[in-house]
Amino acid sequence: MINKTEMEEKAYLEETKRKLDEELARIDVRVWDYTREIREQKTYLWEHRSDMDHIEKMTARQSADQMVRSNEGVIAHENRLRKLRQSPYFGRFDFVPKGVKTRALPVYIGLHSFIDEVEKKNVVFDWRAPISTMFYDYELGEARYTSPSGDVSGEILVKRQYRIRRGKMEFMLESGLNILDDVLQEELSRASDDKMKTIVATIQRDQNAIIRNEDAQVLIIQGVAGSGKTSIALHRIAFMLYRFKETLTAKDILIISPNKVFADFIANVLPELGEEQIAEKEMETLAGELLESKFTFQTSFEQSTLLLENDDAEMRRRIREKSSHDFLKLLDKYIEHVENTRFIPADLRIGGSLFRAPFIAQAYNTRRGRPGSERLTWVAQVIAHDLWLKNGYEITAKERAELKASLRKMHRSATLRTLYREFFAWLGKPELFKPVRNSKLEFSDVFPLIYLKMRLEGMDNRYKDVRHLLIDEMQDYSPVQYAVIAKLFPCGKTILGDANQSVNPYSASTSESIHRVFRQAECVKLCKSYRSSYEITRFAQSISPDADLVAIERHGDEPLLVACKDRHDEINRIRQAIAEFETLAYQTMGIICKTQKQAAHLHRAVREEVPGTHLLTAQSTSFQQGVVICTAHLAKGLEFDLVHVAGISDDNYATAMDRNLLYVACTRAMHKLTLSYVGTVSRLINNQKGSENHDR
């Protein structure tokens, strides 16, 4: 039986939908009027083009362009309202400001704001509005928020949460407790999608503080596996676009993402929040642009693959040394050495005047960080200008050529590659520079080379328009990479990741080590894990313990360890698991292997009987529903309803790098986790309490 409160709420929902329909009808008329006016304007411009002068044509075009932009804005607003029509709001609280003797103000919170233009009343508040923060930060009782005019204190008397889909209210919760947790648990129990979803209805208090942080120029977010750090960072971007809408647009923001698949996985979040899609770039793409395609180099994925397949101790050493803060300090010292030794000024006589070596050195040093040829040209200009000022003497073209030739003799010319190779000789460790083949650089050399280029030749300013940078998977980038980023992007930054999820522990960074590069950064932690069931989280924790992690109390099946007779038996078990998955209500299944060769081999083995399986490679650009076979490296940041980790035998998972990969693989699972092996199970999970299947 529906009680009075539910009846009132359903009536309010119907009234809200009616107002939305009326507003949409008014917008339809405006769009039609704009379209007609634009058509008429273009027709007039065409028919009278021969009678109009240049100024009239330009004015008419500008008017038409402005009308088109206005129409696009109206259409974007219409699209937001149509989306709001399906689910106008998800929460409500009744707030009484202190000292105000009126009845409580009901504040409904939704994905977007909706103002009744007739009554001039805010029907729904945007989740990012200042007043909306009280929904996330307070329960019943005293509360406060910061409005544009100052702090407002008062009391929350009522707090409710709803699920509204396709215009129908599915449930309503009312409680004096934190009702967000109840809705969160229900949301987490649902099947995953092929795209990351918005979380505006379930944002927790600590997450809300991160999203609305306006003060930190650089914000470093250390978040445990499944803490929602990527989603929180994207919602933070959406908040900033709302908060600073007059000065910040989507075109001003750049995302550094680990790969195209991950970029596709998160692609829906900002559009769902009503914002434009944001440009994304991989580190390798950034490197290629900075090196202007003059160098070939190994990718991060190729580097990790080689480490996994060959376990090269010398390669590990090279990577580890180049990923330390000490290496960055030594590179700075070497750059200073090059600056002090590659140009040896000498006395020079021209136009009857003598220019002493210190004068030439001073002129050269005023252009630090610029290419050598540019600095020599500058010295020649300084000398020519000095001759003109002091003697009124203008040097001839022949004298200018002789001057430049004399200056070039003072300058030691060397290619960037030569200077970089000589750095290791200067260190006394020439063995640390070892190209892969055909002069192809190891990935660990790429950003040190870029840093050397930037310091000696100047910075590329093609990214000067980026006003906020978001870096995901922060743990996979070295101090030298962050030093390059710091120089390249002097803007605000949101940097996020998890030190426990590095796919390459030899070049990993922590929030503390990143803070050494960005001294002004504010560091925050997200410790609660929401993705996996309690049993899966506990299992993963025993592989790679994280003292900060707090598992959410959502229970499910224990992870299943499956002992197989041989490789053929393991493949058959995986086929059976895929067949079972297709009978369930879940949407995604990840079959995770250690290396790309293993993933490709497994895909070939199952695709004939299970043609719908997708193989992720370094070239993949999208994430799809269904069965996905991939490596732990490419699975980072993704999530699946079911995960099957294949080949967890002791000869396949044994090293520190393997431990990280196994942890990443297990923490991709939301609801069910299975691990299969042949022979002896990996020592990394020898003491686990997952249920076992020894059907041999």
Buried (B, 14 or more C-beta within 10 A) or exposed (E): EEEEEBEEBBEBBEEBBEBBEEBBEEBEEBBEEBBEBBEEBBEEBEEEEEEBEEEEEEEBEEBBEEBBEBBEEBBEBBBBBEBBBBBBBBBBBBBBBEEEEEEBBEBBBBBBBBBBEEEEEBBBBBBBBBBBBBBBBBBBEEBBBEEEEEEBEBBBBBBBBBBBEEBEBEEBBBBEEBBBBBBBBBBBEBBBBBBBEBBBBBBBEBBBEBBBBEEBEBBBBBBBBBBBBBBBBBBBBBBBBBBBEEEBBBEBBBBBBBBBBBBBBBBBBBBBBBBEEBEBBBBBEBBBEBBEEEBBBBBBBBBBBBBBEEEEEEBBBBBBBBBBBEBBEBBEEBBEEBBEEBBEBEEBEBBEEEBEEEBBBEBBBEBEBBEBEEBBBBBBEBBBEBBEEEEEBEBEEEBBEBBBEBBEEBBEEBEBBEBBBBBBEBBEBEEBBBBBEEEBBBBBBBBBBBBBBBBBBBBBEEBEEBBBBBBBBBBBBBBBBBBBBEBBBBBBBBBBBBBBBBBBBBBBBBBEBBBBBBEEBBBBBBBBBBBBBBBBBBBBBBBBEBEBBEBBEBEBBBBBBBBBEEBEBBBBBBBEBBEEBEEEEBBBBBBBBBBBEBBBBBBEBBBEEBEEBBBBBBEBEBBBBBBBBBBBBBBBBBBBBBBBBBBBBBEBBBBEBBBBBBBBBBBBBBBBBBBBBBEEBBEBBEEBEBEBBEEE
